[in-house]
């Protein structure tokens, strides 16, 4: 029995591998991986994981960029509204402030929206989620190519399928 990575044990032949290992809180005992079940794993789990991480990354990127641009624009408008609030015009001896109440209310609303969006960006962590999902996706992406061409960690014929399975579960 050969030891591979932390707690991952291998035994078996070229087309049939018995794997016993403990991973996080999951207990995988006597997991049989022949070619058919391995191809099934790739189709049902690995490719779906790739799709999920890609979509989740894109969704969080869009949310982050949208909210960030709204915060930037509203933050730029706030001092303009504050400057217009103190503006007074004189016409025929009378001074008046055009739409003073409207500008004051607008200033309060815009400032409140900026505060709420800034808090939402920090609370929901769209940027961090975007980066984490993209990193996971980019780490999973080359594994199928390494496996297909038997390079890198997949160079040994005994470790090929188990390495692929282990990498997918480790990042899951």
C-alpha positions in Angstrom: 0.0 0.0 0.0 1.5 3.4 -1.0 0.9 6.5 0.9 -0.2 9.6 -1.1 -0.6 13.0 0.5 -2.2 13.4 3.9 -4.2 10.4 4.8 -4.8 9.2 1.2 -4.0 5.5 0.7 -3.8 3.6 -2.6 -3.9 0.0 -3.6 -5.0 -1.7 -6.8 -4.2 -2.1 -10.5 -4.2 0.1 -13.6 -7.9 0.1 -14.4 -9.2 -0.5 -10.9 -8.2 1.6 -7.9 -9.4 1.2 -4.3 -9.1 4.4 -2.4 -9.4 4.9 1.3 -9.0 8.3 2.9 -10.4 10.8 5.3 -11.0 14.3 3.9 -12.3 17.1 6.2 -15.5 15.8 7.7 -16.2 13.3 5.0 -15.3 9.7 5.3 -14.6 8.0 2.0 -13.9 4.3 2.4 -13.3 1.8 -0.3 -14.2 4.1 -3.1 -13.9 2.1 -6.4 -12.8 4.0 -9.4 -12.9 2.1 -12.7 -12.8 4.0 -16.0 -16.6 4.2 -16.3 -17.1 5.5 -12.8 -14.2 7.9 -13.2 -15.7 9.3 -16.4 -19.0 9.6 -14.6 -17.4 11.5 -11.8 -15.8 13.9 -14.4 -19.2 14.5 -16.2 -21.4 14.7 -13.1 -19.2 16.4 -10.5 -16.0 18.0 -11.9 -17.6 19.7 -14.9 -20.6 20.9 -12.7 -18.2 22.3 -10.1 -16.3 24.1 -12.9 -19.6 25.6 -14.2 -20.8 26.6 -10.7 -17.5 28.4 -9.8 -17.4 30.2 -13.1 -21.0 31.4 -12.8 -20.7 32.3 -9.1 -17.5 34.3 -9.9 -19.1 36.2 -12.7 -22.2 36.9 -10.7 -20.3 38.3 -7.8 -18.0 40.3 -10.1 -21.0 42.0 -11.7 -22.6 42.8 -8.4 -19.4 44.2 -7.0 -18.7 46.4 -10.0 -22.2 47.6 -10.2 -22.4 48.6 -6.5 -18.9 50.1 -6.6 -19.8 52.3 -9.6 -23.0 53.5 -8.0 -21.1 54.4 -4.8 -18.5 56.3 -6.9 -21.0 58.3 -8.9 -23.2 59.1 -5.8 -20.0 60.1 -3.8 -19.1 62.5 -6.6 -22.6 64.0 -6.7 -22.7 64.6 -2.9 -20.2 67.5 -2.7 -21.9 69.1 -5.8 -25.2 69.0 -4.1 -23.7 70.4 -0.9 -22.2 73.3 -2.9 -25.5 74.1 -4.6 -27.3 74.1 -1.3 -25.5 77.3 -0.2 -25.9 79.0 -3.5 -28.0 82.2 -3.4 -29.1 84.3 -6.3 -29.9 87.9 -6.3 -32.5 89.3 -8.7 -34.0 92.8 -8.6 -32.9 93.3 -5.0 -34.3 90.0 -3.7 -32.1 87.0 -2.8 -33.4 83.6 -3.1 -32.1 80.0 -3.1 -33.4 78.0 -6.0 -34.9 74.7 -4.9 -33.1 74.9 -1.5 -35.4 72.3 0.1 -35.1 69.9 -2.9 -31.3 70.1 -2.8 -31.2 69.6 1.0 -33.4 66.5 0.7 -31.5 65.2 -2.3 -28.2 65.6 -0.4 -29.5 63.6 2.6 -30.9 60.9 0.3 -27.7 60.6 -1.8 -25.5 60.5 1.4 -27.7 57.8 2.9 -27.6 55.7 -0.2 -23.8 55.9 -0.3 -23.6 54.8 3.3 -26.0 51.9 2.7 -24.2 50.7 -0.4 -20.8 51.0 1.2 -22.0 48.9 4.2 -23.6 46.4 1.8 -20.4 46.0 -0.1 -18.5 45.3 3.1 -21.2 43.0 4.5 -21.9 40.9 1.5 -18.2 40.7 0.4 -18.9 40.5 -3.3 -15.3 41.2 -4.2 -13.9 38.5 -1.8 -16.4 36.0 -3.1 -15.6 36.9 -6.7 -11.9 36.4 -6.0 -12.4 33.1 -4.1 -14.7 31.6 -6.7 -12.4 32.7 -9.5 -9.3 31.3 -7.7 -11.0 27.9 -7.2 -12.1 27.8 -10.8 -8.6 28.6 -12.0 -7.1 25.9 -9.7 -9.6 23.3 -11.0 -9.3 24.2 -14.7 -5.9 22.7 -15.5 -6.5 19.4 -13.6 -8.5 17.9 -16.5 -5.7 18.8 -18.9 -3.0 17.4 -16.6 -5.0 14.2 -16.4 -5.7 13.9 -20.1 -2.0 14.3 -21.0 -0.6 12.4 -18.0 1.7 15.3 -17.0 2.8 16.8 -13.7 1.2 15.1 -10.7 -0.6 12.6 -13.1 2.6 11.2 -14.5 2.4 8.0 -12.4 -0.3 5.6 -13.8 -1.4 4.5 -10.3 -1.9 8.0 -9.0 -3.7 9.5 -12.0 -7.3 9.0 -11.2 -6.9 9.3 -7.4 -5.1 12.6 -7.8 -7.8 14.0 -10.0 -10.5 12.9 -7.5 -8.5 14.2 -4.5 -8.0 17.6 -6.2 -11.7 18.0 -7.0 -12.7 17.1 -3.4 -10.0 19.2 -1.8 -11.3 22.4 -3.6 -15.0 21.5 -3.3 
